[in-house]
Amino acid sequence: MPGKRLLLINPVNPVRTGLAVNKSSRFPPIGLGIVAGLTPENWEVELVDENWTPFTHRKADLVGITAFTASANRAYQIAATYKEQGVPVIIGGIHASMRPEEAGRFVDAVVIGEAETVWPRVMADVDAGRLQSVYKGEWSALNDLAVPRRDLFHPDYMFASVQTSRGCPMDCEFCSVTAFNGRRYRRRPPREVLDELESLSHHKMLFFVDDNIIGYGKESKEQALEIFRGMVERKMKFWWFCQASLNFGEDDEVLYWAGRSGCKMVFLGLEAEEVDGLAEVNKQLNLSRGVDAYAEAFKRIHRAGISVLGAFIFGMDSDTPEKLERRAEYMMKSGVDVMQTTFLTPLPGTRLFDRLRDDRRLLYSDFPGDWDRYDMTEVVYRPGRMEPAVLSRTMAECNRRMYARPRLLRKAFRTICATRNPIAAMFAWNSNINYRNVALAQTESWQDPHIS
């Protein structure tokens, strides 16, 4: 007798590319992979990934959907096609976790938070015909974390994705990580991470999806070092990149073993080069080090053969066109190898969203339809010291200067000289080209009477 069929769907905003223009900037839906790995063997599981193939309707006994905010409306559209046929639909992921009442209008069940602790109960309830409307995951220890069903991922993903930790003790106003994963920094046992990495030997490139690969404090640093050393001892040959905080550039031992184990690029959320901007978004770690510490951190990271992706925000309340022009100038002249600019975006679940909503400063609040715009590439609120259209134009003008090909070629040459690592320079070049394409994709057709 054939088993039942679970269809897992990774939806993509059909009208906006967001920050993922090139294939190299797409990553496997690791959360859906973990859910698939926890599904009983008597269920056949299929994963439909709109990063590669637009969704087309197919038969299913149960549907599971995840969504970021910018793809939430698409998720609800897909859910409706099954709901009207009586097929139960479950949604999870960060957007549904932050807006469970909204999501519940379109599906049969909402999984809030981390799904691992509740998915076995969800499946048992499905089999028993007693599916609940809400399931709340817990922030549990990460021992024996389920390994994702990577056989379900599209084969053309350039990067394999692995997670070593969850949670963040920081409290940046614009970030929803603490609401979703908690403020306690939790790590997987290094041996379990290394064993999972060994199973990925057929991949060359790797992305650690952690919000900060080395965490905060001595214990977290030692666990990260154990992973980096273990990768060298087990003779793994990955080229990898990660996300981290500014403290990544403060410890020469961390940098040495990160470089030796194959780290080619690190994403640093720098946000601003001036103290008032950092204070405004409560970027406490950067404030505690001071903006003068940036340059030394870049140099130390470069000495380890690693390039720096510096992420900066445009549109804080203290920003003016002149300030943003200085920010762009800083990005071009500093030791940042990859320049990422995004509009400050009030995502649900953040204190920023609550503040701007309460102050009636959101330009687009006809939800869920307007969630399409919340992809960090459009001004969706009224800034403090300039009109929305001025902020949009200023970003476009800065991007034209920063992403001009002669500028990017000079950046690439500097990266090669600073890191003495052509692979790190290749990572940086490809990332700059992606962000250049993102900037080009921000067309005038996105303009709207709201920001005239």
N, C-alpha and C positions, 0 to 999 in steps of 0.2 A: 504494500500500500504506500503510495507516494506521500512524503511528508508535506507539511504546510510550508508556505512561501512567505518569507519576510523580505520586503523591499525597503532598502535604506537609500535615502536620497540626499545628495549634497547640492542644494540649489544655488544658482548664481544670478545676481541681478541682471536681467536681460537687456537693460537699456543703458547701463553704466559699467565701465571697466574698472573703476576705482583705482587702486594701486597695483593691480595685476594685469598689465598689458601684455607682457612677454610670457612665454611658457616657463621661462626660468624663474619667474616670480610666483609661481603657483606651487602649493604644497599639498600633500595627500591629506584627506580628512581623517586624521588620526583618531578622533573621538568616535566616529562611526566604525572605524576599524576595531576599536576596543569593544564597542557594543556587539559587533558581529562575533568577536572572539568569546563573548560571554553568552551567546545564544545557544540553547540546547541543540545537540547534534541532529535531532529529528526535524529540525527546521532547515529548509533550503534558504540560503541568504544570497541576495543579489544587491550590489551597490551601483546606483546610477549617479554619476559624477558630472554635473554640468560644467565643470572646468574644461571638459573635453567634448561631451556629447549632450546636446539639448535633450531634455526629458521628453519621452514619448510614453504614452500610457501602456501599461502591461499589467497582467493579472497578478494579484497578490492577496494573501489572507491577512496580512498585517503590514502597515507602512510606518516607517520611522524616518523622521526628517530632522535635520539640524539647520540652524540658520544664524548668520551674523545679522546685525541690524539692517545693513543695506540690502540683504537678500531675504528679509522677513516677508515682504509682500509676495515675492515669488513663491516662498514656501507655503504661504496660505493659499495661493492660487492652485498649486499642485495638490494640496491637502483636500481642497474642495472637490476635485475630480474623483477622489476615492470616497469621501464622506457621502456624496450623493448616491453612491452605489452600495452603501452600508458596510464598507471596509473600514475597520478601526484604524485611526491615524494617531500616532504618538509624535510629539515634537519635543526636542530638547535643544541644548546649546545655550550660548550666552544671552541671546536676545529673548528667547522664551523664558529664560530664568529671571531676567530683569522685568519682563512684562507678562507674567503668567496669566493674568485676567484677560488681556488682549488675545494672547495665543489660544486660550481656552475657548474662545468664540469660534475658532476655525478647526479645532481638532477634538478628539475624544479624550486625550490624556496629555498632560504636560509634565515633563520631568524637569524639576528645578535643581540646578546645581550639578555636581559631579554624578554621572549616571552609574558608575560601577557598583556602588553600594545598593542600588535599588533595581537594576535591570533584571537580575534573577527573579525578584518578586513580581516585576512587571510581566515577565513571560509566564510565570506560574498563574498569575491572575488572568492573562489572556487565555491560557489553556482551560482554566476553570470557568470562563465566561463571566468574570467579575472585575473587569478592568476599572480601576479607579480614575477619577478625573485629574488628580494631582498626586505626584510622587516627589518627595523631597530627599535628594541625596545628601550624604554627610561628608564632612571634611575628615576623612579617615586617613590612617597611616598608609603609605604607598608601598608597603611590603607586598610581594606577590601580586603586583599589578598585572592585569591581564595583558597579554601580548596582542597587538592589533592583527587582524586578518589581512595581512599585506597582499595576499593572493587576490584580494578583491579590488585593490587599487589599480588605476590605469597604468599600464606599463611604461608610458612615456613621461612620467614624472621624472625630472632630473635629479631631485633630491629625495632621499629617504628621510623620514622624520622620527625623532626619538625624544622622549621626555624624561628628564631626570629629577624634576622637582615641580612643586606647585605652591602657590601662595606668595604674598608679598607684604612685608610689614610697613611699607611706605603707604602714604595716603594722598597721592597726587589727585587733584580735584577732577581731572579729566579722565581718570582711569577706572574701569570697572572690575579689574582683576581682584581687588580685595573683596568686592561684593560676591564674586563668583567662586573664587578659590580660597578666600579667607586671608587674614593677616598673618597667620602662622606659616612660616616657611617650612615646607615638608619635602624631604628628599627620599628618593628610592635608594635602597641598598646598592652601593657601587657594584657589587658582584652581579646583581640582577641586570643592571644596566649594561655591563660588559658582556654578559652572556647574550643579551639581546643584540648588541652591536655585532657580535661574532656571527649571528645568523644573517647579517646584512652584507656579508663579504662580497656579494655580487654587485653591490652598489659602490660607486666611486665617491659620490658627493652626499653629504649628510647635513641636516639642519637640526640642531637642538632647539626645541620649541619653548624651553623654559623662558620665563620673563627675565631671570637673572641666573646665568649658568653657575656662578660661584656663590650666590646667595649673600648672606649678611652674617658676619661673625666667624670666629675661628673654626668652629665645628663644621659649618657649611663649606668653608674654604678647604678644609682637609678632605672632606668627602669628594669635592670636585677634583682635587689633586689626585685622589685615589683612582678616579675614573681616567684622568689624563695619563697618569703613569701606567695604568693597566692597559690602555690602548697601545702604548709603546711596547710594554712587556709582551703583549699578545700579538705584536707585529701587525697591527691593523694599519691599513694604508688609505684611510679616508682623507678627503679634502672637506673640511667642515667649517660651518660658521654658526654663530650663536647670537643671542641677545644678552646684554649685561648692563650693569650700572657702572658709574664712573670708577667704583672701587676695583673693577677689573684691571685698570691701568696702574694700580698702586703697588702691586705685589710682583716682584721679579720672578719668584718661584712659580707662581701661577702662570705668568706669561711664558716662562721657559717651557714648562710642560705642555701648555696649550699649544704653543708653536710646534714643539716636537711631535705632538700627537696629531697634527694636521690642520690646526685652526688657520684659516686663511682670511677671515673677516669677522669683525664683531660689530653688532648694532648697538650704538649708545644713544639713549634718549637724552639728548642734551637740552632740547627745547628752546633755550635762549642763551645769549652770550652776555646778558645784563642781569643784574641781581633782581631788579624790580619784576621782570618777567618770571623769573624762577619763583620768587615769593608769591606772586599772584596765583600760580597753579600749584603751590605747596610742594615744589620739588626739593624736598628737604635734604636728600643726600648731596645733590649738587650744590645747594646753598651752604652746607656744612664744609665742603671742600673749597668753595669759591670758584668763580669763573676763571681766575688766574691759573687754577690747577689744570685746566683743560689742556693747555699746550704741552705740559710735562707728561700728562697721561698719554697723549698722542705719540710723543717721542718714544716712550717706553714700550707702547704697543707695537710701534713700527720696528723697534729693535728686535722684537721677537718674530719678525717676519709676518706680521698680521696687519691687514688694512682696517681702516676705521670708517664705518658708515655712521655719519652723524645726522640724527633726526632733529629737525627744528620745527617749531610751531609758528604759524603766522595768524595773528588775529586776537591776541590777548588784549584785555581791556586797556592796558597801558601802551599798546602799540599805536604808532602813527606811521604814515607813509615813510617819513624820514628814518624812523627806527628800523623799519623793515628793510629799507635800502642798506642800512648799516649791517643788519643781520646777514643779508645776502653777501655783502662785501666781506664780512668775517668768514663766511663759509667758503668763499672763493680763495681767500688768502691764508686760511688756517691750515693745520695739518689734517683736517678732515679729508678723506679720500673720496667718499661717496656723499653727495649732498641730497638729503631728502627734505622736502618741504611739504607740510600739510596744513590745511586750515584747522584751527581749533574747532573741534566738533563735539557737541554735547550729546554723548551717547547715553541711552537710558541706563539707569543704575549708578550713574555718577552724580557727585554733588554738583558738578557743573551743569548737568541737565536740569536738576531740580532748581538751581538758582536762576538760570535763564528762563525756565518755564514760569517760575513764580514771579519773575520781573517782567513777564510778557514780552520777552525779547526774541522768542523763536519766530523765524520768518515762515517756517513751514511746520504746521502742526495738525494737518489733516491726515492722521494716522489710521490705518497702516500704509496708505498709499505714499505718503511723503517720506517714509523710511528709505525709499530708493535714493534720496538725496544725501543721506547721512553716511557718505563713504569717504569723508575727509578731503574730497576734491572740490567742494562747493561751500560757499558761505551760506550757512543755514540759520544764522542769528544776527542780531544787530550789534555790531561791535561798540566799544565804549567811546572811541575817539575818532571815528571816521565812519562814513557811510558804507554799507555793504558793497556797493559797486566800486568804491574807491579801494577797498581791501582786495576785491577780486582783480581789479586792474593792476594794482601794485604787485600782487603775487605774480601775475602774468608777465609783467615787465621784469621782475627779478628773475623769474625762470628763464626768460629769453636770454638774459645775460649769463646766468649760471650754466645753462645747458648748451650754450653755443659750442660747436664742435672744437674750435681752437682752444676754448677753455677746458673742455674735457680731455683733449690731448695733453695739455700742460699738466692737468691733474694726474693723468696716467703716468707721465714721465716722472713726476715727483713721487708717486707711489712706488714705482720701481726703484728709484734712488733711495727712498726712505726705508723700504722693507727689504730690499735686495731679494725680492721673491716675486718672480714673474707670475706665479699662479695667484698670489694675493692681488697683484695688479690686474689680472684678468677678472677676478671676482669683482673688483671695484669698477672696472670699465663696464662690464656687463650690467652692473647695478645702476650706474649712472645713465647708461643708454635706456634702461627700463624707465627710470624716472623722467628722462627727457621725453620718452614716448607718452608717459602719463601727462606731462605738461602740455604736449601737443594735442592730446585727446580732450583737453578742457576747452571746448570750442565755445564760440559766441552764442551758439544755439542754446546753451545752458542758461543764459541770462534770462531774467524774468522781471516783470514789473515790481516784484517785491524788493528788488535790489537796484532799482533805477535811481 
